């Protein structure tokens, strides 16, 4: 997807930031967890669950790096982003997050 299209249907001029605040994490396996929190898009906050997978850990310099991926789904009607349908999305959109972080 082109960034300009996403900015249009997410109304980024008025709402330039999306946030996720975690409220609970439950371990579901050796390398998996369920992360519950509140997702805010276009000024609307709704509860969301992300399924998290630990990708691994690797030494990099003086610190180790760790990797995680998270997947969840939203309904565009909940976040007032119905313009997404014009771009071929919806009504459900999968959210994927890939994280690499320094472990100190």
PARONU-627893 format. One record per atom (N, C-alpha, C, O): x negated, z, y; residue in one letter; atom name. Coordinates in Angstrom, 3 decimals, always signed. Each point is the difference from the previous one (the first is absolute). Example, Ala and Ser with C-alpha at 12.3 -4.5 7.8 and 13.67 -1.06 7.14 Angstrom:
<xx -13.190, zz +7.800, yy -5.690, r a, a N>
<xx +0.890, zz +0.000, yy +1.190, r a, a CA>
<xx -0.900, zz +0.000, yy +1.200, r a, a C>
<xx -1.036, zz +0.665, yy -0.019, r a, a O>
<xx +1.386, zz -1.385, yy +1.069, r s, a N>
<xx -0.820, zz +0.060, yy +1.190, r s, a CA>
<xx +0.770, zz +0.730, yy +1.090, r s, a C>
<xx -0.509, zz +0.169, yy +1.108, r s, a O>
END
This chain:
<xx -0.844, zz +0.000, yy -1.166, r x, a N>
<xx +0.844, zz +0.000, yy +1.166, r x, a CA>
<xx -0.890, zz +0.000, yy +1.230, r x, a C>
<xx -1.024, zz +0.681, yy +0.042, r x, a O>
<xx +1.420, zz -1.435, yy +0.934, r x, a N>
<xx -0.738, zz -0.017, yy +1.259, r x, a CA>
<xx +0.327, zz +1.259, yy +0.793, r x, a C>
<xx +1.141, zz +0.461, yy +0.027, r x, a O>
<xx -2.173, zz +0.085, yy +0.619, r x, a N>
<xx +0.165, zz +1.225, yy +0.773, r x, a CA>
<xx +1.029, zz -0.173, yy +1.110, r x, a C>
<xx +0.784, zz +0.915, yy +0.255, r x, a O>
<xx -0.768, zz -2.069, yy +0.410, r x, a N>
<xx +0.941, zz -0.193, yy +1.110, r x, a CA>
<xx +1.451, zz +0.098, yy -0.479, r x, a C>
<xx +0.849, zz +0.521, yy +0.724, r x, a O>
<xx -0.554, zz -1.007, yy -1.915, r x, a N>
<xx +1.356, zz +0.108, yy -0.541, r x, a CA>
<xx +0.353, zz +1.462, yy -0.276, r x, a C>
<xx +1.111, zz +0.443, yy +0.289, r x, a O>
<xx -2.061, zz +0.297, yy -0.848, r x, a N>
<xx +0.237, zz +1.421, yy -0.271, r x, a CA>
<xx +0.241, zz +0.747, yy +1.301, r x, a C>
<xx +0.881, zz +0.858, yy +0.061, r x, a O>
<xx -1.641, zz -1.164, yy +0.972, r x, a N>
<xx +0.188, zz +0.664, yy +1.298, r x, a CA>
<xx +1.384, zz -0.282, yy +0.547, r x, a C>
<xx +0.619, zz +0.864, yy +0.620, r x, a O>
<xx -0.133, zz -2.077, yy -0.851, r x, a N>
<xx +1.320, zz -0.367, yy +0.498, r x, a CA>
<xx +1.081, zz +0.805, yy -0.688, r x, a C>
<xx +0.805, zz +0.647, yy +0.671, r x, a O>
<xx -0.767, zz -0.671, yy -2.006, r x, a N>
<xx +1.121, zz +0.673, yy -0.658, r x, a CA>
<xx -0.152, zz +1.511, yy -0.053, r x, a C>
<xx +0.977, zz +0.702, yy -0.258, r x, a O>
<xx -2.188, zz -0.179, yy +0.496, r x, a N>
<xx -0.177, zz +1.449, yy +0.068, r x, a CA>
<xx +0.112, zz +0.523, yy +1.432, r x, a C>
<xx -0.144, zz +1.200, yy +0.236, r x, a O>
<xx +0.402, zz -2.099, yy +0.721, r x, a N>
<xx +0.138, zz +0.373, yy +1.402, r x, a CA>
<xx -1.204, zz +0.822, yy +0.454, r x, a C>
<xx +0.150, zz +1.084, yy +0.562, r x, a O>
<xx -1.351, zz -1.617, yy -0.815, r x, a N>
<xx -1.246, zz +0.717, yy +0.284, r x, a CA>
<xx -0.224, zz +0.230, yy +1.493, r x, a C>
<xx -0.736, zz +0.916, yy +0.368, r x, a O>
<xx +1.343, zz -1.713, yy +0.494, r x, a N>
<xx -0.154, zz +0.228, yy +1.435, r x, a CA>
<xx +0.572, zz +1.366, yy +0.387, r x, a C>
<xx -0.599, zz +0.714, yy +0.803, r x, a O>
<xx +1.737, zz -0.353, yy -1.362, r x, a N>
<xx +0.625, zz +1.297, yy +0.292, r x, a CA>
<xx -0.490, zz +1.118, yy -0.915, r x, a C>
<xx -0.055, zz +1.160, yy +0.408, r x, a O>
<xx -0.302, zz -1.509, yy -1.650, r x, a N>
<xx -0.392, zz +1.001, yy -1.002, r x, a CA>
<xx -1.311, zz -0.442, yy -0.652, r x, a C>
<xx +0.010, zz -0.505, yy -1.123, r x, a O>
<xx -1.145, zz +0.691, yy +1.821, r x, a N>
<xx -1.272, zz -0.520, yy -0.505, r x, a CA>
<xx -0.608, zz +0.771, yy -1.169, r x, a C>
<xx -0.981, zz -0.452, yy -0.590, r x, a O>
<xx +1.553, zz +1.617, yy +0.245, r x, a N>
<xx -0.595, zz +0.840, yy -1.040, r x, a CA>
<xx +1.017, zz +0.307, yy -1.089, r x, a C>
<xx +1.151, zz +0.341, yy +0.275, r x, a O>
<xx -1.606, zz -0.472, yy -1.530, r x, a N>
<xx +0.774, zz +0.469, yy -1.148, r x, a CA>
<xx -0.738, zz +1.226, yy -0.521, r x, a C>
<xx -1.231, zz +0.019, yy -0.009, r x, a O>
<xx +1.956, zz +0.996, yy -0.421, r x, a N>
<xx -0.661, zz +1.200, yy -0.512, r x, a CA>
<xx +0.613, zz +0.433, yy -1.325, r x, a C>
<xx +1.165, zz -0.272, yy -0.290, r x, a O>
<xx -1.984, zz +0.952, yy -0.502, r x, a N>
<xx +0.464, zz +0.638, yy -1.224, r x, a CA>
<xx -0.553, zz +1.415, yy +0.013, r x, a C>
<xx -1.214, zz +0.193, yy +0.072, r x, a O>
<xx +2.091, zz +0.794, yy -0.142, r x, a N>
<xx -0.406, zz +1.401, yy -0.075, r x, a CA>
<xx +0.388, zz +0.549, yy -1.358, r x, a C>
<xx +1.181, zz +0.055, yy -0.346, r x, a O>
<xx -2.183, zz +0.353, yy -0.424, r x, a N>
<xx +0.287, zz +0.515, yy -1.339, r x, a CA>
<xx +0.601, zz +1.405, yy +0.077, r x, a C>
<xx -0.346, zz +0.798, yy +0.871, r x, a O>
<xx +1.252, zz -0.523, yy -1.805, r x, a N>
<xx +0.631, zz +1.314, yy -0.083, r x, a CA>
<xx -0.210, zz +0.654, yy -1.366, r x, a C>
<xx +0.161, zz +1.212, yy -0.145, r x, a O>
<xx -0.522, zz -2.023, yy -0.855, r x, a N>
<xx -0.152, zz +0.542, yy -1.359, r x, a CA>
<xx -0.792, zz -0.991, yy -0.841, r x, a C>
<xx +0.146, zz -1.213, yy +0.152, r x, a O>
<xx -0.977, zz +1.732, yy -1.032, r x, a N>
<xx -0.697, zz -0.849, yy -0.962, r x, a CA>
<xx +0.141, zz +0.632, yy -1.385, r x, a C>
<xx -0.209, zz +1.200, yy -0.178, r x, a O>
<xx +0.565, zz -2.032, yy -0.791, r x, a N>
<xx +0.171, zz +0.457, yy -1.373, r x, a CA>
<xx -0.897, zz -0.842, yy -0.902, r x, a C>
<xx +0.074, zz -1.229, yy +0.015, r x, a O>
<xx -0.900, zz +1.878, yy -0.780, r x, a N>
<xx -0.846, zz -0.717, yy -0.952, r x, a CA>
<xx +0.869, zz -0.491, yy -1.153, r x, a C>
<xx +0.775, zz +0.768, yy -0.569, r x, a O>
<xx -0.906, zz -2.054, yy +0.223, r x, a N>
<xx +0.812, zz -0.565, yy -1.086, r x, a CA>
<xx -0.840, zz -0.445, yy -1.189, r x, a C>
<xx +0.545, zz -0.381, yy -1.036, r x, a O>
<xx -1.859, zz +0.426, yy +1.174, r x, a N>
<xx -0.902, zz -0.399, yy -1.066, r x, a CA>
<xx -1.431, zz +0.294, yy +0.406, r x, a C>
<xx -0.239, zz +0.566, yy +1.066, r x, a O>
<xx -0.726, zz -0.949, yy -1.915, r x, a N>
<xx -1.409, zz +0.255, yy +0.309, r x, a CA>
<xx -0.435, zz -0.662, yy +1.304, r x, a C>
<xx -0.789, zz +0.570, yy +0.754, r x, a O>
<xx +1.299, zz -1.766, yy -0.488, r x, a N>
<xx -0.412, zz -0.748, yy +1.193, r x, a CA>
<xx +1.190, zz -0.453, yy +0.842, r x, a C>
<xx -0.126, zz -0.928, yy +0.799, r x, a O>
<xx +1.270, zz +1.570, yy -0.969, r x, a N>
<xx +1.195, zz -0.416, yy +0.735, r x, a CA>
<xx +0.710, zz +1.205, yy +0.621, r x, a C>
<xx -0.129, zz +1.135, yy -0.459, r x, a O>
<xx +0.879, zz -1.427, yy +1.512, r x, a N>
<xx +0.774, zz +1.034, yy +0.682, r x, a CA>
<xx +1.183, zz -0.641, yy +0.711, r x, a C>
<xx +0.039, zz -1.213, yy +0.206, r x, a O>
<xx +0.907, zz +2.035, yy +0.156, r x, a N>
<xx +1.148, zz -0.427, yy +0.799, r x, a CA>
<xx -0.126, zz +0.730, yy +1.342, r x, a C>
<xx -0.008, zz +1.230, yy +0.051, r x, a O>
<xx -0.089, zz -2.006, yy +1.030, r x, a N>
<xx -0.166, zz +0.537, yy +1.345, r x, a CA>
<xx +1.306, zz -0.181, yy +0.759, r x, a C>
<xx +0.439, zz -1.127, yy +0.229, r x, a O>
<xx +0.180, zz +2.232, yy +0.161, r x, a N>
<xx +1.250, zz -0.027, yy +0.745, r x, a CA>
<xx -0.312, zz +0.266, yy +1.463, r x, a C>
<xx -0.869, zz +0.810, yy +0.323, r x, a O>
<xx +1.584, zz -1.498, yy +0.559, r x, a N>
<xx -0.224, zz +0.216, yy +1.417, r x, a CA>
<xx +1.045, zz -0.696, yy +0.840, r x, a C>
<xx +1.031, zz -0.445, yy -0.505, r x, a O>
<xx -1.309, zz +0.355, yy +1.795, r x, a N>
<xx +0.897, zz -0.633, yy +0.954, r x, a CA>
<xx -0.688, zz -1.200, yy +0.628, r x, a C>
<xx -1.077, zz +0.122, yy +0.584, r x, a O>
<xx +1.708, zz -1.277, yy -0.709, r x, a N>
<xx -0.521, zz -1.240, yy +0.555, r x, a CA>
<xx +0.775, zz -0.327, yy +1.273, r x, a C>
<xx +1.230, zz -0.003, yy +0.008, r x, a O>
<xx -1.973, zz -0.273, yy +1.071, r x, a N>
<xx +0.625, zz -0.386, yy +1.260, r x, a CA>
<xx -0.382, zz -1.433, yy +0.323, r x, a C>
<xx -1.179, zz -0.335, yy +0.120, r x, a O>
<xx +2.200, zz -0.507, yy +0.019, r x, a N>
<xx -0.158, zz -1.403, yy +0.404, r x, a CA>
<xx +1.065, zz -0.264, yy +1.053, r x, a C>
<xx +1.143, zz +0.432, yy -0.153, r x, a O>
<xx -1.502, zz -1.130, yy +1.210, r x, a N>
<xx +0.898, zz -0.341, yy +1.110, r x, a CA>
<xx +0.724, zz +1.229, yy +0.547, r x, a C>
<xx +1.153, zz -0.093, yy +0.422, r x, a O>
<xx -1.819, zz +1.228, yy -0.430, r x, a N>
<xx +0.581, zz +1.220, yy +0.534, r x, a CA>
<xx +0.975, zz +0.698, yy -0.923, r x, a C>
<xx +0.586, zz +1.016, yy +0.374, r x, a O>
<xx -0.403, zz -1.545, yy -1.575, r x, a N>
<xx +0.928, zz +0.587, yy -0.985, r x, a CA>
<xx -0.828, zz +0.672, yy -1.096, r x, a C>
<xx -0.917, zz -0.606, yy -0.554, r x, a O>
<xx +1.246, zz +1.855, yy +0.250, r x, a N>
<xx -0.712, zz +0.757, yy -1.032, r x, a CA>
<xx +0.911, zz +0.223, yy -1.197, r x, a C>
<xx +1.130, zz +0.469, yy +0.135, r x, a O>
<xx -1.651, zz -0.817, yy -1.315, r x, a N>
<xx +0.737, zz +0.166, yy -1.252, r x, a CA>
<xx -0.956, zz +0.549, yy -1.060, r x, a C>
<xx -1.203, zz -0.253, yy +0.062, r x, a O>
<xx +1.735, zz +1.009, yy -1.041, r x, a N>
<xx -0.849, zz +0.459, yy -1.099, r x, a CA>
<xx -0.436, zz -1.177, yy -0.868, r x, a C>
<xx +0.723, zz -0.986, yy -0.144, r x, a O>
<xx -1.919, zz +1.111, yy -0.429, r x, a N>
<xx -0.544, zz -1.059, yy -0.850, r x, a CA>
<xx -0.874, zz +0.624, yy -1.077, r x, a C>
<xx -0.625, zz +1.038, yy +0.216, r x, a O>
<xx +0.587, zz -1.677, yy -1.371, r x, a N>
<xx -0.872, zz +0.421, yy -1.090, r x, a CA>
<xx -0.998, zz -1.124, yy -0.265, r x, a C>
<xx +0.380, zz -1.162, yy -0.140, r x, a O>
<xx -1.653, zz +1.523, yy +0.076, r x, a N>
<xx -1.058, zz -0.941, yy -0.349, r x, a CA>
<xx -0.574, zz +0.397, yy -1.355, r x, a C>
<xx -0.266, zz +1.176, yy -0.248, r x, a O>
<xx +0.077, zz -2.153, yy -0.623, r x, a N>
<xx -0.674, zz +0.228, yy -1.270, r x, a CA>
<xx -1.477, zz -0.285, yy +0.224, r x, a C>
<xx -0.381, zz -1.121, yy +0.340, r x, a O>
<xx -0.449, zz +2.143, yy -0.533, r x, a N>
<xx -1.417, zz -0.063, yy +0.328, r x, a CA>
<xx -0.833, zz -0.079, yy -1.273, r x, a C>
<xx +0.278, zz +0.680, yy -0.988, r x, a O>
<xx -1.314, zz -1.532, yy +1.032, r x, a N>
<xx -0.941, zz -0.125, yy -1.104, r x, a CA>
<xx -1.422, zz +0.192, yy +0.531, r x, a C>
<xx -0.399, zz -0.637, yy +0.975, r x, a O>
<xx -0.352, zz +1.513, yy -1.622, r x, a N>
<xx -1.399, zz +0.217, yy +0.329, r x, a CA>
<xx -0.798, zz -1.149, yy -0.600, r x, a C>
<xx +0.024, zz -0.209, yy -1.213, r x, a O>
<xx -0.738, zz -0.544, yy +2.065, r x, a N>
<xx -0.728, zz -1.186, yy -0.454, r x, a CA>
<xx -1.385, zz +0.319, yy -0.527, r x, a C>
<xx -0.513, zz -0.703, yy -0.871, r x, a O>
<xx -0.099, zz +1.760, yy +1.395, r x, a N>
<xx -1.326, zz +0.357, yy -0.465, r x, a CA>
<xx -0.846, zz +0.614, yy +1.087, r x, a C>
<xx +0.427, zz +0.160, yy +1.143, r x, a O>
<xx -1.655, zz +0.185, yy -1.538, r x, a N>
<xx -0.951, zz +0.635, yy +0.901, r x, a CA>
<xx -1.358, zz -0.640, yy -0.232, r x, a C>
<xx -0.380, zz -0.276, yy -1.138, r x, a O>
<xx -0.347, zz +0.042, yy +2.223, r x, a N>
<xx -1.317, zz -0.627, yy -0.116, r x, a CA>
<xx -0.940, zz +0.571, yy +1.049, r x, a C>
<xx +0.408, zz +0.246, yy +1.135, r x, a O>
<xx -1.678, zz -0.033, yy -1.511, r x, a N>
<xx -0.970, zz +0.483, yy +0.986, r x, a CA>
<xx -0.328, zz -1.103, yy +1.009, r x, a C>
<xx -0.198, zz -1.158, yy -0.366, r x, a O>
<xx +0.145, zz +1.545, yy +1.641, r x, a N>
<xx -0.388, zz -0.926, yy +1.064, r x, a CA>
<xx -0.799, zz +0.801, yy +1.012, r x, a C>
<xx +0.571, zz +0.761, yy +0.781, r x, a O>
<xx -1.861, zz -0.921, yy -0.789, r x, a N>
<xx -0.843, zz +0.780, yy +0.904, r x, a CA>
<xx +0.036, zz +1.462, yy -0.376, r x, a C>
<xx -0.094, zz +0.356, yy -1.175, r x, a O>
<xx +0.233, zz +0.501, yy +2.192, r x, a N>
<xx -0.007, zz +1.442, yy -0.221, r x, a CA>
<xx +1.335, zz +0.529, yy -0.512, r x, a C>
<xx +0.079, zz +1.135, yy -0.469, r x, a O>
<xx +0.972, zz -1.952, yy +0.558, r x, a N>
<xx +1.337, zz +0.452, yy -0.384, r x, a CA>
<xx +0.572, zz -0.881, yy -1.113, r x, a C>
<xx -0.482, zz -1.105, yy -0.249, r x, a O>
<xx +1.498, zz +1.610, yy -0.399, r x, a N>
<xx +0.756, zz -0.800, yy -0.958, r x, a CA>
<xx +1.210, zz -0.586, yy +0.707, r x, a C>
<xx +0.575, zz +0.635, yy +0.885, r x, a O>
<xx -0.194, zz -1.823, yy -1.265, r x, a N>
<xx +1.221, zz -0.611, yy +0.501, r x, a CA>
<xx +1.047, zz +0.053, yy -1.101, r x, a C>
<xx -0.315, zz -0.152, yy -1.180, r x, a O>
<xx +1.562, zz +0.368, yy +1.580, r x, a N>
<xx +1.113, zz +0.012, yy -0.937, r x, a CA>
<xx +1.006, zz -1.052, yy +0.415, r x, a C>
<xx +0.106, zz -0.335, yy +1.180, r x, a O>
<xx +0.631, zz -0.186, yy -2.140, r x, a N>
<xx +1.004, zz -1.017, yy +0.293, r x, a CA>
<xx +1.351, zz +0.384, yy -0.568, r x, a C>
<xx +0.098, zz +0.590, yy -1.076, r x, a O>
<xx +0.940, zz -0.936, yy +1.818, r x, a N>
<xx +1.380, zz +0.255, yy -0.404, r x, a CA>
<xx +0.841, zz -1.210, yy +0.352, r x, a C>
<xx -0.302, zz -0.728, yy +0.945, r x, a O>
<xx +1.352, zz +0.522, yy -1.707, r x, a N>
<xx +1.012, zz -0.980, yy +0.390, r x, a CA>
<xx +1.356, zz +0.692, yy -0.090, r x, a C>
<xx +0.203, zz +0.897, yy -0.818, r x, a O>
<xx +0.719, zz -1.331, yy +1.673, r x, a N>
<xx +1.342, zz +0.581, yy +0.018, r x, a CA>
<xx +1.018, zz -1.113, yy +0.164, r x, a C>
<xx -0.230, zz -0.962, yy +0.733, r x, a O>
<xx +1.360, zz +1.096, yy -1.421, r x, a N>
<xx +1.050, zz -1.015, yy +0.041, r x, a CA>
<xx +1.346, zz +0.692, yy +0.160, r x, a C>
<xx +0.279, zz +1.009, yy -0.647, r x, a O>
<xx +0.544, zz -1.569, yy +1.517, r x, a N>
<xx +1.352, zz +0.493, yy +0.201, r x, a CA>
<xx +0.891, zz -1.138, yy +0.459, r x, a C>
<xx -0.464, zz -1.130, yy +0.153, r x, a O>
<xx +1.725, zz +1.415, yy +0.065, r x, a N>
<xx +0.947, zz -1.043, yy +0.388, r x, a CA>
<xx +0.922, zz +0.530, yy +1.091, r x, a C>
<xx +0.415, zz +1.158, yy -0.028, r x, a O>
<xx -0.102, zz -2.028, yy +0.991, r x, a N>
<xx +0.962, zz +0.360, yy +1.041, r x, a CA>
<xx +1.121, zz -1.030, yy +0.029, r x, a C>
<xx -0.148, zz -1.122, yy -0.484, r x, a O>
<xx +1.256, zz +1.524, yy +1.055, r x, a N>
<xx +1.121, zz -0.902, yy +0.244, r x, a CA>
<xx -0.007, zz -0.298, yy +1.496, r x, a C>
<xx +0.064, zz +0.922, yy +0.814, r x, a O>
<xx -0.142, zz -2.195, yy -0.445, r x, a N>
<xx -0.115, zz -0.352, yy +1.414, r x, a CA>
<xx +1.201, zz +0.465, yy +0.814, r x, a C>
<xx -0.119, zz +0.209, yy +1.207, r x, a O>
<xx +1.251, zz -0.046, yy -1.836, r x, a N>
<xx +1.188, zz +0.471, yy +0.711, r x, a CA>
<xx -0.167, zz +1.447, yy +0.482, r x, a C>
<xx +0.594, zz +0.388, yy +1.006, r x, a O>
<xx -1.397, zz +0.409, yy -1.718, r x, a N>
<xx -0.238, zz +1.389, yy +0.394, r x, a CA>
<xx -0.827, zz +0.102, yy +1.282, r x, a C>
<xx +0.104, zz +0.982, yy +0.734, r x, a O>
<xx -0.923, zz -1.998, yy -0.468, r x, a N>
<xx -0.941, zz +0.055, yy +1.116, r x, a CA>
<xx +0.341, zz -0.965, yy +1.134, r x, a C>
<xx -0.825, zz -0.248, yy +0.879, r x, a O>
<xx +2.013, zz -0.283, yy -0.899, r x, a N>
<xx +0.459, zz -0.903, yy +1.066, r x, a CA>
<xx -0.953, zz -1.179, yy +0.203, r x, a C>
<xx -0.316, zz -0.363, yy +1.133, r x, a O>
<xx -0.136, zz -0.229, yy -2.236, r x, a N>
<xx -0.873, zz -1.176, yy +0.086, r x, a CA>
<xx +0.651, zz -1.184, yy -0.712, r x, a C>
<xx -0.627, zz -0.674, yy -0.817, r x, a O>
<xx +1.875, zz +0.440, yy +1.140, r x, a N>
<xx +0.759, zz -1.067, yy -0.642, r x, a CA>
<xx -0.566, zz -1.381, yy +0.314, r x, a C>
<xx +0.290, zz -0.957, yy -0.718, r x, a O>
<xx -1.097, zz +0.834, yy +1.783, r x, a N>
<xx -0.636, zz -1.283, yy +0.319, r x, a CA>
<xx -0.928, zz -0.453, yy -1.129, r x, a C>
<xx -0.328, zz -1.182, yy -0.097, r x, a O>
<xx -0.091, zz +2.110, yy -0.748, r x, a N>
<xx -0.892, zz -0.339, yy -1.104, r x, a CA>
<xx +0.633, zz -1.030, yy -0.925, r x, a C>
<xx -0.706, zz -0.800, yy -0.613, r x, a O>
<xx +2.026, zz +0.815, yy +0.509, r x, a N>
<xx +0.700, zz -0.958, yy -0.864, r x, a CA>
<xx -0.240, zz -1.429, yy +0.486, r x, a C>
<xx -0.084, zz -0.922, yy -0.811, r x, a O>
<xx -0.027, zz +0.730, yy +2.134, r x, a N>
<xx -0.273, zz -1.318, yy +0.558, r x, a CA>
<xx -1.343, zz -0.550, yy -0.476, r x, a C>
<xx -0.205, zz -1.213, yy -0.025, r x, a O>
<xx -0.705, zz +2.106, yy -0.352, r x, a N>
<xx -1.324, zz -0.399, yy -0.454, r x, a CA>
<xx -0.113, zz +0.012, yy -1.521, r x, a C>
<xx -1.095, zz -0.122, yy -0.550, r x, a O>
<xx +2.227, zz +0.268, yy -0.120, r x, a N>
<xx +0.013, zz -0.055, yy -1.460, r x, a CA>
<xx -0.258, zz +1.324, yy -0.688, r x, a C>
<xx -0.315, zz +0.018, yy -1.190, r x, a O>
<xx +0.440, zz +1.089, yy +1.902, r x, a N>
<xx -0.216, zz +1.314, yy -0.586, r x, a CA>
<xx +1.323, zz +0.732, yy -0.132, r x, a C>
<xx +0.938, zz -0.232, yy +0.763, r x, a O>
<xx -0.882, zz +1.116, yy -1.741, r x, a N>
<xx +1.109, zz +0.924, yy -0.065, r x, a CA>
<xx +0.994, zz -0.313, yy -1.082, r x, a C>
<xx -0.083, zz -1.045, yy -0.647, r x, a O>
<xx +1.029, zz +1.946, yy +0.444, r x, a N>
<xx +0.116, zz +1.219, yy +0.808, r x, a CA>
<xx -1.003, zz +1.084, yy -0.380, r x, a C>
<xx -0.169, zz +0.967, yy +0.743, r x, a O>
<xx -0.496, zz -1.110, yy -1.879, r x, a N>
<xx -1.016, zz +0.981, yy -0.401, r x, a CA>
<xx -1.385, zz -0.579, yy +0.277, r x, a C>
<xx -0.262, zz -1.172, yy -0.271, r x, a O>
<xx -0.622, zz +2.013, yy +0.815, r x, a N>
<xx -1.373, zz -0.413, yy +0.269, r x, a CA>
<xx -0.932, zz +1.004, yy -0.670, r x, a C>
<xx +0.157, zz +1.211, yy +0.158, r x, a O>
<xx -1.126, zz -1.726, yy -0.903, r x, a N>
<xx -0.978, zz +0.868, yy -0.649, r x, a CA>
<xx -1.118, zz +0.325, yy +0.987, r x, a C>
<xx -0.534, zz -0.888, yy +0.665, r x, a O>
<xx +0.190, zz +2.160, yy -0.580, r x, a N>
<xx -1.101, zz +0.472, yy +0.838, r x, a CA>
<xx -1.174, zz +0.280, yy -0.930, r x, a C>
<xx +0.135, zz +0.746, yy -0.970, r x, a O>
<xx -1.289, zz -1.345, yy +1.266, r x, a N>
<xx -1.220, zz +0.238, yy -0.786, r x, a CA>
<xx -1.087, zz +0.502, yy +0.939, r x, a C>
<xx -0.223, zz -0.569, yy +1.069, r x, a O>
<xx -0.447, zz +1.635, yy -1.475, r x, a N>
<xx -1.062, zz +0.596, yy +0.802, r x, a CA>
<xx -1.238, zz +0.128, yy -0.876, r x, a C>
<xx +0.070, zz +0.522, yy -1.113, r x, a O>
<xx -1.200, zz -0.996, yy +1.617, r x, a N>
<xx -1.279, zz +0.147, yy -0.687, r x, a CA>
<xx -0.897, zz +0.847, yy +0.887, r x, a C>
<xx -0.159, zz -0.299, yy +1.184, r x, a O>
<xx -0.435, zz +1.362, yy -1.744, r x, a N>
<xx -0.822, zz +0.925, yy +0.782, r x, a CA>
<xx -1.360, zz +0.164, yy -0.671, r x, a C>
<xx -0.099, zz +0.186, yy -1.213, r x, a O>
<xx -0.941, zz -0.260, yy +2.034, r x, a N>
<xx -1.347, zz +0.379, yy -0.430, r x, a CA>
<xx -0.482, zz +1.036, yy +0.994, r x, a C>
<xx +0.044, zz -0.229, yy +1.209, r x, a O>
<xx -0.506, zz +1.368, yy -1.708, r x, a N>
<xx -0.372, zz +1.089, yy +0.891, r x, a CA>
<xx -1.324, zz +0.627, yy -0.427, r x, a C>
<xx -0.397, zz -0.072, yy -1.163, r x, a O>
<xx -0.267, zz +0.683, yy +2.125, r x, a N>
<xx -1.217, zz +0.750, yy -0.222, r x, a CA>
<xx +0.353, zz +1.363, yy -0.544, r x, a C>
<xx +0.830, zz +0.700, yy +0.581, r x, a O>
<xx -1.434, zz -0.312, yy -1.667, r x, a N>
<xx +0.212, zz +1.334, yy -0.556, r x, a CA>
<xx -1.220, zz +0.830, yy +0.351, r x, a C>
<xx -1.099, zz -0.268, yy -0.484, r x, a O>
<xx +1.287, zz +1.258, yy +1.310, r x, a N>
<xx -1.151, zz +0.832, yy +0.434, r x, a CA>
<xx -0.052, zz +1.288, yy -0.752, r x, a C>
<xx -0.894, zz +0.814, yy +0.233, r x, a O>
END
